Amino acid sequence: MSAVLAFDGCYEAHRAAALSGVPRSTVYDWARKGIVIPSISPEREKLWSYADLMALRIVSWLRHPKETEHDLRPAAAMGHVREALRQLDERGLDLWDGRSGASPLVVDRSGAIIILEGLSMSDVHGQVRLGETLDLLGPFDGPEGGQGPDLRRPRRHLRIVPGKCAGEPHVDGSRLTTTTIAALAARGYGLDDLERLYPDESREGLADAIELEQSLGTLGVAA
């Protein structure tokens, strides 16, 4: 998959916040301050991309536990993400393959994006890096209390691929988004009803969709 597809996906503020694990108020604040500007649409109808989700996580992680903003280097966050994605593409590594257990992209405390390839760990300039790192695509526990899911496989039977379904979580092997399932569940449809509506989908996948949307705050109660 081309790295260009990482800039696909189209998320309104509430969705960008839920998937990144960064509070919505913070997402808006950083957009206003030019820290992480939504790259799909920075104007009145602000829309964030999949790569923006990674940038939000980078900045959130970097600013804690640092005591002052003078030590923060958020301005380069999107540039780091962009360069890392280009490097992955050149090396033939696929973020969204789903077959490897770990993400090939992490960030260290200096803000450098690190590419993991086999046993090798290096930044985008080929320099070996060591130290504390954050998995940009794995489950994210934000320092402000937010929680974001794995950005490739948010649940066992769900996937997120930037160039598919506008980057929305969907049931693996289909184009059925978790938001579609959530909308039906909110109207009172239970798993038995959903199985009748979508006979080609597994019950486990439908249940995962409901559980994910509950965790993201889309659904308040179980269907």
Secondary structure, DSSP 4 states (H G I P E B T S, - for coil): --GGGGG---B-HHHHHHHHT--HHHHHHHHHHTSS--SSB-SSS-BB-HHHHHHHHHHHHHTSS-SSGGG--GGGHHHHHHHHHHHHHHHT--TT---SSS-SEEEETTS-EEEEETTEEEETTS-B--S-EEESSS-EE-TTS-EE--SS-SSTTEE--TTSGGG--EETTS--BHHHHHHHHHTT--HHHHHHH-TTS-HHHHHHHHHHHHHTTS-SS--
